[in-house]
Amino acid sequence: MRTFIVLISLLIASPVAADELKFDVRGWGITIGKMVLVDKGADAIGQFRTTGLAGAVAKVRFDMKRSGTTYRAALHTGRRDRTDQVDIPAHDPRLDPLSALMRVLALKDQSAGCAMQAVVFDGIRELVLTLEQAGPLRCRGTLTRRRGYSAVELAEARAFPISVHYENRTGGMVARKARVGTVHGKVSLILRD
């Protein structure tokens, strides 16, 4: 479950032409939840909730908040609750999961494209996020577990594929659909209009 939440966190600059992005989260052929990302400059909020059949089976809630250089996350699964917090100084090149998620899903400048490489750190675990341009409005890449994972987690899976399809908006481009592999299968985020 931890890997699933970190991967959901990583499917995220400022949203284009809006300060809020809403996504349907789909897996296994059904909508399993909703995600909302709100960018307020130095501050941001991300929320995931299971919905529908998935919500009836497992009420999962994941709240992320970035305030300046401080990142906080709270996970509630019905079986366990976990809270993480990390301060990443401005001079540290690592990104917290919410900042990485925002960087991937919303791009201000289309001319810069979507290619990037970043280390993502949640206070315990590090992943390397690599995206390469795969077409005019498409990027492909991987999330690779780096540090903080158990031997069992690393044996289960070390890298997960990502693909992101963007659309043009005033002032830039924004993710229309993102897919990421998880230990439970592929999950998609689909932008809601």
VENWO-V630389 format. One line per field, one symbol per residue. burial: I if it has 16 or more other C-alpha atoms within 10 Angstrom, else O. Layout:
BEGIN
burial->???
END
This chain:
BEGIN
burial->OOIIIIIIIIIIIIIIOOOIIIIIIIIOOOIIIIIIIIIOOOOIIIIIIIIOOIOOOOIIIIIIIIOOOOIIIOIOOOOOOOOOIIIIOOOOOIIIIIIIIIIIIIIIOIOOIIOOOOIIIIIOOIIIIIIIIOOOIIIIIIIIIIOOIOOOOOOOOOIIIIIIIIOOOOOIIIIIIIIIIIOOOIIIIIIOO
END
